[in-house]
Amino acid sequence: MIEPHLHEFYREVARVALAAAGPYRFVLGGGVAWAAHGLVARPTEDVDLFADVEGAAAAASAGVRVALERAGFIVSDADPDSELGELFDGYEQDMKDFVVSRDGRQIRLSLARLDRQQSPVVMDLGPVMDVRDLVANKIAALVNRREVRDFIDVAAALDHYDVTELLVLARQVDPALDPDDVRAAGRYLDRLSDQRFGRYGLGTADVAEIRQRFAAWPR
């Protein structure tokens, strides 16, 4: 499996953005937060900040942009990620996306609304979403969109939680989670080619470990 590691470019974008957005109740989520918690690190194209109140993205976006530009980053507007808006109610109604670049590196920074159940954990990067909220939202995403990166992340979570615990957490954020969809996600993994994991730096042995961790997942 991929060892937790986070490139300094991602860390600095997250740190600067959180310092500016923190007063608006933003916390770090997404793949960078998974790495910050030491769960897993995989190639990512996003730094995701989530607030649990309405209007936060609009209120914070100008200050975040100025802070990043003062730190030497080039910041441009980007179209919001509509994919998550299809998964979580209210997500698409309050969001702002930037493309942040410097020294040949580029990443998308997303500010959006996403409810959370737990208080954030304060780390050197700033406030980071509690691992239980990360896992709950990731399970909901896995069941609904079945992306390769979701299976990688959930496999890491299965090293710390059993399947029943994960599904209980997921239903806290998505009470309508359909058992048929949960089973369909397990069957989808069974059909998924090992080669699809290659873009994330995983070899045959790594994929075999992911499949083993999902052995108890409903089919």
N, C-alpha and C positions, 0 to 999 in steps of 0.2 A: 504494500500500500504506500501511498505518497506520504512522506514524512512532513509534519507541520513545519512550514517555512514561509516567510512572507518577504517579498522583495521590498527594499527600503522605499522605492518609488510609491508603492501602494500605501505603505505605512505613513509616508509623509502627506500624501493627498488626504488620507483619512484623518490624520492628526490635525492638519490645518482646517479642514472642513468641519470637523467636530468642534473645534475651539470656537468657530464662528456660529455654528448651528446649535450647539448645546443648550444655550438659553431658551431655545424654542422646543425643547424636549426631544431633540433628535439623539438617536443612539446608532452605533454601528451595527449593521446586520449583514446578511449575505455571506458569500464565500470568504471575504476578508475577516469577518467575525469568527467564522469556523476556524480559521488559521490562528487568530488571536487567542482563542480558547484552547489551542493545541490539539484540536480534533483531527484536522486534515488540511492540507494545502494542495490546491490544484490550480492549473492555469485559469485565470479569470480575466474578464474584460470589464469588470464593474467594481466600484466602491458604492455600497448601498447604505444610505442613512434613512432611518425611519422615525417618524414622530407619531405619537398616539393622540394628537389633537388636530382639529380642523384648522386649515389656513396656515399651517406651519411652513410648508414649502414656499408659498408666496411671500411670507414674512421674512424668511431666512435667506432666500436665494441671492439677493443683491449683496448682502454682507459676506456670504460664502464666496461669491465670485471675487469680490474685492480682496478678501484675505488670501485667496489662492494666487491672484495676480501679484500681490505684494510679496508673496513667497517665491516668485519667479516662474510661475506656471502660466502657460497660455490657455485661456478658457474660452470656449465657444458654446453656443446653445446647441442642443440636440433634441430630436423628437423624443417624447417620452416612450418608455418601454411599455407597450400595450399588453404584453404577455401576462405580466403579473396583475394587471387590471382585470383580466378575465378570470383570475383565480380568487381574488380577495375583494369583497364588496367595499366600495369607497376608495379603493387604491387609485384608480385613474382620475378621480375628481380633484385630487390635491397632490400634484407631483411636478417636479422640475428636473430636467436632465441637462448635464453639461458634458462636453468632451474636454478632458484636461490633459495637457501634454507638456513635455519638457525633455530636452536632450534625446530626442528620438523615441521616447516612450509615450504611450497614449493610453488613457483609460476613461471609461464612462463613469461619471459621478451622478447618482440618482438620489433625489430627495423626494420622499413620498410618505404617505400616511399608512400605518399598519398598526393595528391594536396589539397590545402585549399584556400578558398576565402577570409578569414578574418585574421587579425593579431591575434596572440595568446594573452591570458590574463595572466598576471604575477601574480602568487599566491605564497603562502609559499612553495609549492612543486617545483616551477619553472614555466616555460612557459606551459600553458594549452591551448589546442585547444578551440577556440571560440565556444560558445554553438551553434551558427548557423551552423558551419561546422560539429560539432558533430551530430546535428539533421539531417542535409542533408545526411551525410554518413549512418546514422542509418536507415533512411527511405529507401535508396537504398538497404541496406542489408536486411531489412525486406521484401521488395517486392521480392527480388531474392532468399532468403534462408528460410524465415519464421520460424526462430528459436523462441522458447518460450521466451528467454531472449530479443529478439528484440521487441516482443509485450509488454513486461514489460517496456522497456525503452521508446518506442513510446507512451505508455499510459501516462507516466510521462510528455512527451513533449506536449501531447494533453491537459494538464492542463495549458499550457502557450501559445499554438498556436492552430489555427483551422486547419482543414484538408487541406484546400486550401493553406494556408501559408506553411504547411509542404511539400506539393507536389511541390510547387514553389521552395523551398529550395533544395529539392531532385533533381530536374531537372537541377539545377546549376552544380551538380557533375555528373549527369547521364542524359544527354539530351535525351537519347533514352529510358527512362523509359516508359514502355508500359502500357497504361491504362488498358488493359486486365489483366496484371500481378498485377496491383494495386488492381483491383476488386477481383482477385483470392486470394490475401492475406487476404482480409476481409472475404471471404467465408471460408477460411482455419481456421481462428480464430473461426468462428461459429461452426465448427466441432471439434475443439480442446478440449480434455477432461480437466476438471478442475484439475485432478490429475497430469497432466504434469507440472503444476506450483508448485507442492509441493516441488520439490527439491530446489526451490528458497525461501522457507519459506512462501509462500502465501497460505492462507486458502480460503474457499469458498467465504467469503465476499470480500476479496481482488480481487479474480478473477472476481467476479460480477462487481466490480468497473472498472476493466480493460475493460470488455465487454461494459459497459456503456459508457466509454470514446471513444470507437471505434464505437459507434452507428451511427455516421455520416460518417464513412469511406465508400467509394464506395463498392458496392457488385455487 
